[in-house]
């Protein structure tokens, strides 16, 4: 059995956005040091880390030196080249393993793996040419969603095809050699389950968490989700199986469509903490980032008990459009917690922070969250 990695050790993070920042804060609270590697200087993670390495992910000599100076490596987003993870694995454990990253970062590999493992996924067909796309739409029907195989997130890299006349333009718009076509799901709602698995196979989870999107970007997350107890149990059990099949050590989120007849279909997975799980910082005994630290260090997992119904609202760069937001107005809400990510430039659609509202019910928490966010831009 692997020996636990104890506080005062250095933990390595590949990627330097807000997820790494919140991981670093949780790690330092537990007494660990944090080293971060990414191409971006003065990043959200680097601002709170102990050591910043600014390097291209494919500068494998720098990556190797980075891995030699930490006790374990994790990642805060999945668009890290597989060569980078493989290089790290020569010198330190990588958790979740590079194989998990490799599977999750490509939609074709991910969907195929989950389907072949007997898990419920949205119907899909791999396409590599316009002719294949035309045949795929004949089989799946319209509407359908054409997605890049690699590097898609927040609605990027996908096109909805609503009729045969749109097929050629969709293929031209995407302009990639490999894609997948997914059947369009007429779903009732979207939920996510953040699961955590340790070195011994112990599993805990948060959720399900209910999610609504705006412009393909997560807007509001509510916990607990507004779903039946049966759907909630099924979502957790499917998530458990996903982490087990992939042999995950660490945190992985499974995003689901809930169909109108109560079935669950896996939309995608994310092998790291998830935007929808940010509310766990304020609403649960141990948050998703603390669990990431515990899991990758071989320590016992913490409690995922929900202390209060909660709602998270993303704060995008749009909020800054009229100038500096009115932070005092937001913080006048006594049951709202504000989290800003330290990003220097506010851009339209860019995730700059989030707020979490706590209340006796998710309905009340959602009212508070929306009111507080609206207050930021009230004149």
N, C-alpha and C positions, 0 to 999 in steps of 0.2 A: 504493500500500500504506500502511495506517495506521502511523504512527510508534508505537513502543512507549512505554508509560507507565512511567517509570523510578522506582526507589525515591526516597522523600521526597515523592512525590505523595500527594494525599488520595484515598482510595477510599471511595465511598458505599455503605452497606448499607441496604436497606429491610427492616425486621424486626429484632427484637432478642433472639431466643431463643438457645438453645445453639449452633445452627448458625452464627449470626452471631458468637458469642463465639469459636468455634474458628477461623472465618475471620479474625477480627481478630488473634488470636494469631499465626496463620501470616503474615498481612500485616505485622505489626509486626516479626516475626523477619526478614523480608526488607527491612525499612527503610521501609515505607510508613506513612502516617498513615491513620487510619480514622475516618470520620464515620458515625453511625448515626441513622436516623429511625424512630420508632415511637411509638404512643400511650402506651407504658409507661415510667414513670421507673424508674431504678435497675435496669435490666434486665441479664440475663446479658451481653449484648453491650456495653452502655454501661459496665459495670464495667471493661472492658479497652480501650475505644475512646478516641480522642483528643477527640472532640466528640460530644455527645449532643443531638439535637433531639427534644424531646417534642412530637409533633404528630399529629393525626388524619391518616390517609392522604388524606383528601379535602379537607384544607385546602391547596388547590393553590397558594396564594401561598407558604405556608411550604415546600411541596415544591419549588417553583421556586427559592426562595432556597437551599435545601439543595443542589440539583443544580448551581447556579452555583458552588458552593464546592468541588466535587470534580472529578476528572479522568475518572471512570467510575463508573457505578452498577450494582450487582448486588443480588440479593435472596436472603434466607435462608429464605423460605417463600413458597408460591405464592398465598396468599390476600391478595395485594395488589391493590387495584382497578386495572383497566386504565387508568383515567384518571390514576392516580398515575404509572404507568410512562410513559404518553404525555407527561405534563408533564415528567418528567425527560429524556426523549429530545429535548426542545427545546433543552437546554443541555449535555448530556453523553451519550456513548454509554451505552446500557443493554445489559448482557451477562449472560445471554442476553437477546435482544430482547424487548420487550413483546409481540410477536406470539407468541412461544413461551409466555410466561406466560399469555396469553389462551387459547391452545389447551389447555394442561395443567391449568388451574384448573377446567375444566368437563368432566365425564366424557363427556357427549354429544359435545362438540366433539372431545375427545381421541380417543375410540373411533372416531368417524366419520372423522377425519383419518387415523388409522393404518390403518384398514380400507381406505379408498379409496387409500392409498399402497401397498396390497398386502402389508401387514405382518400377522402372525397375532395376532388379538385374540380374547378370549372372545366368543362369540355374545351379541348384545344387541339390545334393542328400546327405542326411546324411547317414554315414556308420559307423557301429560299429563292423564289422567282415569282414574277407576275403570273405566269401560267399556274403555278402551284397555288397561289393566292386565289385565283379564279375558281379552281377546283375546290379549295377549302371553303370558300363562301357558298358554293353550291351544296356542300355537305352540311355546314353549320347553319346556313340561312342568315337572314338579316333581321335586326342589326347585328353586327359583330365588332369586335375590338382587335385591331392590329397593333401589336406591341413589339418593340425591339427585344431581341433576346438578351442583350447586355445593357447595363448601366441606366436603367430607368428608375425614376422616383418622382414622387409628387406630381404624377400625371404627365411627366415628360416622357417622350419616346413612345407615344401611343396615339392612335387615330381611330375614331368611331366610323365604321362604314355602314351606311343606312340603306344603300341600294346598289344594284349592279353597276350603275353609272359612276359610282364613287370609287370603285375598286382600283382602277388604274391610277387615279390621282392620289389615293391613299398610299399606294406602293411607292410612288414617286416622292411623296412628302416625307415618308419615313426614311427612304434612301439608305437602307442597310442591307447587307448580304444575308443576314439570318434574322428571322422574326417568328413570332407565333401569332396565330389567329385564335381568339377566344370567343366562345359563344357569349352573347350579351345576356346577362342574368337580370331578370326582373325581380330584384330582391326587395325584401321588406325593410331591412336595415343592415348596417355593417357593424361588426363587433371585432374586438381583438382580445387575445389572451396573452399576457406576458408570462412565460414559464421560465423556471429556473431549475437547473439540474446540477448536482454536485458530482464529485469524483466517484462516489459510491452508488450513484444512480438514484439518490433521493430527489424527489421532485416537489416543488411548491409552485403556486401560481397566483396571479392577480386576475380577477375578472370573472366573467367577461366585462369588458369596458365598451360602452356604446359610442360610436364615432359618426360625426357628420362632417362633410367636406364642403369647401367652397373653392371653385376654380381648381379642383383636383388636389387641393392642399387641405390637410386636416384642420378643421376649424374649432370644433367643440368635442370634448370627450366627457362622458358621464360614467360614474361608477357608484353603485352597480348599474349595469346596462338594463334597459327596459325590455327584457326578454323573459320568457317563461323559465321556471326552474329546470325543466327538462332540457331546454336549449342550453342553459348555463352549464349544466352537468356535462352534456355532450361536448360542448366547446372545450371544457377543461380536459376531458378524457382524450379528445383528439389531439390536443396540444401535448399532453403527456406522451402520446404515441409518437408524435413528430420528433420530440426531443430524444426519445429512446431510440427510434430508428436511425436518426442522424448521429447518435452518441454524443450529444451536446454536453459539454461542461461549461456552464456559464448561463447567460440569458439569451433567450430567443423568443420573439413575438410571432404569433400566428394571427394573420388577418383573415376574417371570414365574411362571406355573404350569408345572410340568413334569408332563405327563400320564403315566399308567402305561405308555403305549407309547412314551415318550421324546420326545413332541412338546412344543414350547414355545409358550405362549400369553401374550401381553402382558396383564398385569392392569392396570397403570397406570404412569405416568411421573411423575417429580418433577424439575423443572428447576432443581436446586440440589444440593448435597451431601446425602447420605442417611444415616439412622441406621445402616443396615447397613455403611456405609463408615467408621464411626468407628474401626474396628480398623486402618485404613490409617495412622493417626497413629503407631502403634507397630510395625506389621508390614511396612510398605513403605518403599522408599527416599524417595519423595515422597508425602505424604498427599493426600487429596482436597481439602483446604482450601488447601494450597499450590498445587495444580494449578488451583484456582479463581482464585487470585491471578494465577498465570502466564498463564492463558488470557485473562482479561478485560483484562490489561495488555499483551497482545501479545508476551509473552516466550516463549521455547522451553519446551515441556512437559518435565516431569521424568520420571524413571524410575518405572515402576509395579512394579518387581521386588519380589516377595514375599521378605522376608528370613527369615521364620519362619512356620510354620503358626500360626494364631491364632484365638482365639474372643473375641467381645465379648458381655458380659451387661449388659443395661440395669439400672439401679438406679432403681426407682420409689419414690414417696413411701411405699408400703407398708412399705419397709424401716425407716422412722422410727416405725412405729406403736407400738413398745414403748419409744421414747426414742431418744437419740442412738446411731447405729450404732457398732459396735466397729471403728473404723477401724484400730486397731493389729492386730487379728486378721486383717483383710484384708491389710494391708501386710506381715504376717509371711510371706506367700507371695512368695518372691523373684522369681518370673516373672510377677507381676501388676502392671499399671499402673492407677492410679486417676485418674479424670477427674470432677470435680464442677463443676456448672454455675453455682453462685452464686445459686441460687433461694432466696428467703427463707423460703418456706412449703412444707413437704412435705405434699402431698395424695395421697390414694389414687389410683393410676394415673398420677400426674404424673411425667414423666421428670426426675429430679433429677441423674443422672450415669450413668456407665457404667464398667465395668472391662474391661480386655483382658488375656487370658492368652496367653502364648507358650510353645510346647513343640515337641518334635520331630515331633509328629503332631497332627492336629485332635482325635483322640479323647482324647489326653492333655491337650491344652489345654482341652477342654470339661470334663474332670474337675476340673482346677484352677480354672477359672472358676466352676463350680457350687459347689465346696467353699469358695472364697473368699467368694462372695456369701452362702452359708449362714452363714459365720462371723460376718457382720455382726450377725446377730440371735440367735446362740447365747447361751444363758444359762449 
